[in-house]
Amino acid sequence: MSTKPIFVATHPRACSTAFERVFMTRRDILTCVHEPFGDAFYFGPERLSIRYEDDEKAREESGFADSTFKTIFERIEREGKEYPPLFSPYNDTEFLLDINLPQEAVDCPDTHSLQGKRLFIKDITHYLVPPEGKPATIAPSLGGKTIKKGVGTAAETNGNTNGVMNGQANGHANGISNGVIKTPTNGAINGATTGTTNGTHNAPYPYDTTAEPGNPTVVPAEILKQFHFTFLIRHPRHSIPSYYRCTIPPLDKVTGFYNFMPAEAGYDELRRVFDFLRNEKQVGPALAGEHGQLPAGEVSITVIDADDLLDDPEGIISAYCKEVGIEYDPQMLIWDTEEDHARAREAFEKWRGFHDDAINSTSLKPRAHRILRRFGWIITDLCLAKKKKAKAIENEDQEWIEKYGKEAQKVIRECVNANISDYEYLKSFAIKV
């Protein structure tokens, strides 16, 4: 059974923070790290997003203007100092950043005898992937090698070596070009804090570094191998309007996201990372719940659909725990102490406005229709009446018009439709209980 740090890879508005709260209850065995890579993606000198590209003040005020992908991995390393398997020479991995192994980890042949905690990281996958289907090259802080200037070299590396698999695997990059892309192609190299130079605005991406064939992320594959990846998805008919709401008044003043960017939907990037990890045998080929004893070093393909989670929290969480090597406890579904709430407020503080429901929650309970089904009631009409059915498209459109207006409805619908195929592909791997 894998003892690597768990990485829950997801997209925005997938009920992932509620899912995370379940595992935050296991302070006895887990150290949870909440969405760390957004710091580098939005604000740091290696940022990939254009959201704050023209707002240096916002980047500075975020407190993360100096965050690189390396400093985030170093933070994760610090969080995991009490988790010996991450650092043990007897583990099948070795973290690639500078690590000083604790002597007790070196001396102890049985890492489980050391009373450490396993890392549980939940994050948005597209924080590791250049937006809009752009080809990925390795972040400079993570050892990305600078391209030697010469005729055709940059074009070959950025356009061909990695372009087909990394930039065009699904062909649409969430289906929408999101208007004019502001990021210049002559971006600054490793560490520029933007600003202006002789009146010319320079963004840090694309990096002047080489690519890893097939790798859609800016993180070397050797670092990705250090983690036990699992995946959480939600139908875009739910996630996209939910995300849109976070980018318009009155919530935008809380989130700091003042415009809706379809490229942040995240399905395309999640699918490409998922396929890369499968191709590299970092997950699979066995499907969660459909295998016996796995060979040493192999982990199952574990995909959770948020609707399944909401229908049957106990069934889905217990099945998930089995796949990642955690003993399930029904008390994981309840977090109703002041200590629980204080930890949640602290953990979710930096992404204000996005996690209010999760912060204010006290437990994860099944939706009413699932309760009726599990008790096997014969009154099926009552069961169906309670069930939250998928709305017909016209009903959804009308709801979005009433909430957000006609133009917004068109934007939401286009974005939903653009991401359904990626969702359905990932859904085909979802765990069944």
C-alpha positions in Angstrom: 0.0 0.0 0.0 1.3 3.4 -1.0 2.5 5.7 1.9 3.3 8.6 -0.3 1.8 12.0 0.4 -1.7 12.1 -1.0 -2.5 14.7 -3.7 -6.2 15.4 -4.5 -6.1 16.9 -7.9 -9.3 18.8 -8.8 -10.8 21.8 -10.6 -12.6 24.8 -9.1 -16.0 24.4 -7.4 -15.9 20.6 -7.2 -17.0 20.4 -3.5 -13.3 19.8 -2.9 -13.0 21.8 0.3 -15.9 19.9 1.9 -14.0 16.8 0.9 -10.8 18.2 2.4 -12.7 19.0 5.7 -13.3 15.2 6.0 -9.6 14.5 6.1 -8.8 17.6 8.3 -10.5 15.6 11.1 -7.7 13.1 11.0 -5.2 15.2 12.8 -3.9 12.0 14.4 -2.4 10.7 11.1 -2.6 13.5 8.5 -1.2 17.0 7.9 -3.5 18.8 5.4 -2.1 21.4 3.0 -4.8 23.6 1.4 -4.3 24.8 -2.2 -0.7 25.9 -2.0 0.1 26.3 -5.7 -2.2 29.1 -6.4 0.3 31.4 -4.7 2.8 30.8 -7.5 0.2 30.5 -10.3 -1.4 33.9 -9.6 1.1 36.1 -7.7 4.7 34.9 -7.9 7.6 35.6 -10.2 6.8 32.4 -12.1 3.1 33.1 -12.4 1.2 31.4 -15.2 -2.1 33.3 -14.9 -2.8 36.7 -16.4 -5.4 37.5 -13.8 -3.2 39.9 -11.8 -0.7 40.5 -14.5 -1.5 44.2 -14.7 -2.0 44.6 -11.0 1.3 44.6 -9.2 -0.3 46.2 -6.1 -2.6 43.2 -5.7 0.3 40.8 -6.2 2.3 42.5 -3.5 -0.6 42.8 -1.1 -1.4 39.1 -1.5 1.8 38.3 0.5 2.8 35.8 -2.2 4.6 38.0 -4.7 7.9 36.1 -4.0 6.3 32.6 -4.1 7.9 30.3 -6.7 7.0 26.7 -7.4 10.1 25.7 -5.5 9.3 27.7 -2.4 5.9 26.0 -2.4 7.4 22.6 -2.5 9.8 23.7 0.2 6.8 24.7 2.3 5.2 21.3 1.6 8.5 19.7 2.7 8.4 21.6 6.0 4.8 20.6 6.5 5.9 17.0 6.1 8.9 17.0 8.4 7.0 14.8 10.8 6.2 12.3 8.0 9.2 10.0 7.8 8.2 8.0 4.6 8.6 11.2 2.6 12.2 11.4 3.7 13.2 7.8 4.4 15.8 6.1 2.3 13.6 3.0 2.6 10.8 4.7 0.9 10.7 4.2 -2.9 10.9 8.0 -3.4 13.3 10.8 -2.6 12.2 14.4 -2.7 14.2 16.3 -5.2 14.6 19.6 -3.3 17.3 20.0 -0.7 16.5 17.8 2.2 18.4 17.1 5.4 17.2 13.7 6.4 16.6 13.4 10.2 19.0 10.9 11.7 16.2 8.9 13.2 14.7 8.4 9.7 18.1 7.2 8.4 18.6 4.8 11.3 15.1 3.3 11.3 14.4 0.5 8.9 10.7 0.6 9.7 9.4 4.1 8.9 6.0 3.3 10.3 7.5 3.0 13.8 8.2 6.7 13.7 5.1 8.6 14.9 4.9 10.9 12.0 2.0 12.2 9.9 1.2 11.7 6.3 0.6 14.7 4.0 -2.8 15.3 2.4 -2.7 18.0 -0.2 -5.7 19.3 -2.1 -5.2 21.7 -5.0 -6.5 22.9 -8.3 -4.6 21.1 -11.1 -4.5 23.9 -13.5 -2.2 25.8 -11.1 0.5 23.5 -12.4 -0.3 23.9 -16.1 0.1 26.8 -18.5 -3.4 28.2 -19.4 -5.1 28.2 -22.8 -3.4 24.9 -23.8 0.0 26.6 -24.1 2.9 24.1 -24.1 4.5 23.6 -20.8 8.2 24.0 -19.9 9.7 23.4 -16.5 9.6 26.2 -14.0 13.0 27.8 -13.6 13.0 27.5 -9.8 12.5 23.7 -10.2 15.6 23.3 -12.4 14.2 24.1 -15.8 17.2 24.4 -18.2 17.5 27.6 -20.1 17.1 27.2 -23.9 20.3 28.0 -25.8 19.5 30.7 -28.2 19.9 29.8 -31.8 18.0 29.6 -35.0 14.8 27.7 -34.3 15.7 26.4 -30.9 13.0 28.2 -28.9 10.3 27.4 -31.5 11.3 23.8 -31.6 11.2 23.3 -27.8 8.0 25.2 -27.1 6.1 24.3 -30.2 7.1 20.7 -31.1 8.9 18.8 -28.4 6.1 19.2 -26.0 3.4 20.9 -28.0 1.3 18.1 -29.3 0.8 16.2 -26.1 1.0 19.1 -23.7 -0.9 21.8 -25.5 -3.3 20.2 -27.8 -4.2 16.8 -26.3 -7.9 17.8 -26.1 -7.8 20.4 -28.7 -9.7 23.2 -27.1 -8.2 24.1 -23.7 -11.6 24.5 -22.1 -13.1 25.5 -25.5 -12.8 29.2 -25.1 -9.9 31.5 -25.9 -11.2 34.0 -23.3 -10.8 37.0 -25.5 -7.4 38.7 -26.0 -4.5 37.0 -24.3 -2.5 39.7 -22.6 0.6 37.6 -21.9 3.4 38.7 -24.2 5.4 35.9 -25.9 8.7 37.5 -24.9 8.1 36.9 -21.2 10.7 37.7 -18.6 12.9 34.9 -17.3 12.9 33.4 -13.8 12.2 36.0 -11.2 10.9 39.1 -12.9 8.3 40.8 -10.8 6.7 42.3 -13.9 6.5 46.1 -13.6 7.4 48.0 -16.7 10.6 48.3 -18.7 10.8 51.3 -21.0 7.0 51.2 -21.2 6.9 47.6 -22.1 5.1 45.1 -19.8 6.8 41.8 -19.4 5.2 38.7 -17.9 7.2 35.8 -16.7 5.6 33.1 -18.8 6.5 31.6 -21.2 9.6 30.6 -19.4 12.8 30.4 -21.4 13.3 26.8 -20.4 13.1 23.4 -21.9 10.1 21.0 -21.9 9.7 17.4 -20.7 8.1 15.4 -23.5 4.5 14.6 -22.6 4.5 16.5 -19.3 1.7 19.1 -19.4 2.9 20.7 -16.1 5.7 23.1 -15.2 6.8 20.5 -12.5 9.4 17.8 -13.4 8.0 14.3 -13.6 10.5 13.2 -11.0 8.8 15.5 -8.4 5.3 14.4 -9.5 6.3 10.8 -8.7 6.7 11.7 -5.1 2.9 11.9 -4.7 -0.1 9.5 -4.6 -2.5 11.2 -7.0 -6.3 10.9 -6.7 -8.9 13.0 -8.5 -12.1 14.8 -7.7 -14.5 16.1 -10.3 -18.0 17.7 -10.6 -20.3 18.2 -13.5 -19.6 21.5 -15.2 -23.3 22.4 -15.0 -22.8 22.8 -11.3 -19.2 24.0 -11.1 -19.2 26.7 -13.8 -22.1 28.8 -12.6 -20.8 28.4 -9.1 -17.4 29.8 -10.2 -19.1 32.5 -12.2 -20.9 33.7 -9.1 -17.5 34.2 -7.3 -16.4 36.6 -10.0 -19.3 39.1 -10.0 -20.8 41.5 -7.5 -21.2 41.3 -4.6 -18.9 38.3 -4.1 -16.1 39.6 -6.3 -15.1 42.2 -3.7 -14.5 39.3 -1.3 -12.7 36.9 -3.7 -10.7 39.6 -5.5 -11.7 37.9 -8.8 -13.3 40.7 -10.8 -13.9 38.9 -14.1 -14.9 35.4 -15.2 -12.2 33.6 -17.1 -13.3 30.4 -18.8 -9.7 29.2 -18.9 -9.9 28.7 -15.2 -12.6 26.0 -15.5 -9.8 23.5 -15.2 -11.2 20.4 -16.8 -8.9 20.3 -19.8 -5.8 20.6 -17.6 -7.1 18.0 -15.2 -7.7 15.5 -18.0 -4.3 16.1 -19.5 -2.5 15.6 -16.2 -4.6 12.6 -15.5 -3.7 11.0 -18.8 0.0 11.9 -18.3 0.0 10.2 -14.9 -1.7 7.1 -16.4 0.8 6.9 -19.3 3.7 7.2 -16.9 2.2 4.4 -14.7 2.0 6.8 -11.7 -1.6 5.8 -11.4 -3.3 2.6 -12.6 -3.9 0.6 -14.5 -6.1 -0.9 -11.8 -9.4 1.0 -11.1 -10.4 1.8 -7.5 -12.7 -0.8 -6.1 -11.9 -3.3 -8.9 -8.7 -4.9 -7.8 -7.1 -7.2 -5.4 -3.6 -6.8 -3.9 -1.7 -4.3 -6.0 1.9 -4.8 -7.0 4.5 -2.9 -4.9 4.6 0.7 -5.9 1.3 0.7 -7.9 -1.7 2.8 -6.9 -5.2 2.6 -8.3 -6.9 5.1 -10.5 -9.1 6.8 -7.9 -11.6 9.3 -9.3 -14.4 10.7 -7.1 -17.4 12.4 -8.6 -18.9 15.1 -6.3 -22.5 14.0 -6.9 -21.6 10.5 -5.8 -19.9 12.0 -2.7 -23.0 14.1 -1.9 -25.3 11.1 -2.4 -23.3 8.7 -0.3 -20.6 10.3 1.8 -19.9 7.3 3.9 -19.7 4.8 1.0 -17.5 7.1 -1.1 -15.2 8.2 1.7 -14.7 4.7 3.1 -13.9 3.4 -0.5 -11.5 6.3 -1.0 -9.8 5.6 2.3 -9.3 2.0 1.3 -7.5 3.1 -1.9 -5.1 5.5 -0.2 -4.4 3.4 2.8 -6.3 5.2 5.6 -8.5 3.5 8.1 -12.1 4.9 7.7 -13.8 6.3 10.8 -17.4 7.5 10.6 -16.4 10.4 12.8 -14.5 11.8 9.8 -17.8 13.0 8.5 -18.4 15.3 11.5 -16.5 18.5 12.4 -18.4 20.5 14.9 -16.0 21.7 17.5 -14.5 25.2 17.9 -11.1 23.7 17.2 -12.4 22.3 13.9 -13.8 25.6 12.8 -10.8 27.6 13.9 -8.5 25.3 11.9 -10.8 25.7 8.8 -10.9 29.4 9.0 -7.1 29.6 9.3 -6.5 27.1 6.4 -9.0 28.8 4.0 -8.3 32.4 4.8 -6.3 33.3 1.8 -9.1 32.3 -0.7 -11.8 34.4 0.9 -15.3 34.0 -0.5 -14.6 30.7 -2.2 -15.0 28.4 0.9 -17.7 30.0 3.0 -20.0 27.0 2.7 -17.3 24.6 3.8 -16.2 26.9 6.6 -19.7 27.1 8.0 -20.5 23.4 7.6 -20.4 21.0 10.5 -20.7 17.6 8.8 -21.1 15.8 5.5 -24.5 14.1 5.3 -26.1 12.3 2.4 -28.7 14.0 0.3 -32.3 13.0 1.3 -33.0 10.8 -1.7 -30.0 8.7 -0.9 -31.1 8.1 2.6 -34.5 6.8 1.3 -32.8 4.6 -1.2 -30.4 3.0 1.3 -33.3 2.2 3.7 -35.1 0.5 0.7 -38.4 2.3 1.1 -41.1 1.1 -1.3 -42.5 4.6 -1.7 -40.5 5.3 -4.8 -42.5 8.5 -5.7 -41.3 10.1 -2.5 -37.7 9.0 -3.2 -37.9 10.6 -6.7 -39.5 13.7 -5.3 -36.6 14.2 -2.9 -34.0 13.5 -5.6 -32.1 16.4 -7.0 -32.4 15.6 -10.7 -30.3 17.1 -13.4 -32.2 20.0 -14.8 -33.2 20.2 -18.4 -31.0 22.5 -20.4 -33.7 25.0 -20.9 -34.5 25.1 -17.2 -30.8 25.7 -16.5 -30.5 28.5 -19.0 -33.6 30.2 -17.6 -32.2 29.9 -14.1 -28.9 31.4 -15.1 -30.7 34.3 -17.0 -32.7 35.1 -13.9 -29.6 35.0 -11.6 -27.0 36.6 -13.9 -28.6 38.0 -17.0 -28.8 36.9 -20.7 -25.2 37.6 -21.7 -23.9 35.9 -18.7 -26.1 32.9 -19.4 -24.5 32.6 -22.8 -21.0 32.7 -21.4 -21.8 30.1 -18.7 -23.5 27.8 -21.2 -20.6 28.0 -23.7 -18.2 27.2 -20.9 -20.3 24.3 -19.6 -20.6 22.8 -23.0 -16.9 23.1 -23.7 -16.0 21.1 -20.7 -18.6 18.3 -20.7 -16.5 15.9 -22.8 -13.5 16.2 -20.4 -15.8 15.7 -17.4 -17.5 12.6 -19.0 -14.1 11.1 -19.8 -12.9 11.5 -16.2 -16.3 10.3 -14.9 -15.8 7.0 -16.8 -13.1 6.2 -14.3 -15.1 7.2 -11.2 -15.2 4.9 -8.2 -18.5 3.0 -7.8 -19.9 1.8 -4.5 
